[in-house]
Amino acid sequence: FTNLLKFQGEIEQEPPMYSALHINGQRASDIARSGKIPQIPKRKIIIHNLEVVDVQMSCGANSACSKCSCATCEKYVQYVHLRLKVSKGTYIRSIARDIAYACNSTAHLIALRRTKVGPFSLEDAEGYKNLQVFNIQNAISNVKNIIDNDLKNDCKKTLPNILDENQLINEIIQKT
């Protein structure tokens, strides 16, 4: 995790091409969807704090093998729970992308919880006590619930004869 040190303090961030930023009066996302690559200048942002809260390892043979006893196991990071305090205008998904690139890998978010915006804190919000604990296991569970409840039904409508629904769910889960 030594690569994380590069992502603290003031850094230049390249915003995602699928963003609402305007370039010559057009949204970058509209330009990208038209097949062109938007030229978005890097922006200075500040990462005040970056904390690794939890890490879940895998060896490929077992989806969550942090306690794996395989003699020949080559473990890799499957999930990382980070807590960040950042300046306005920071794209968290881009930070995940950039950290992964620095580690010669790829990454995406399965969950994102904004805990503070300006003077407003999530803990002061109505219904805060009803929220699930924010951790890796709950995030994975939420993704699986979305697949089971939403995507499975949508895929039945649009892809009825292409894949068995259990096969489809397993393939989606394996890719996340």
PyMOL commands that set and color helices and strands:
alter all, ss='L'
color gray80, all
select helices_A, chain A and resi 2-7+28-33+92-102+122-124+128-130+136-158+165-175
alter helices_A, ss='H'
color red, helices_A
select strands_A, chain A and resi 9-13+22-23+26-27+43-58+76-86+116-117+120-121
alter strands_A, ss='S'
color yellow, strands_A
deselect
rebuild
show_as cartoon
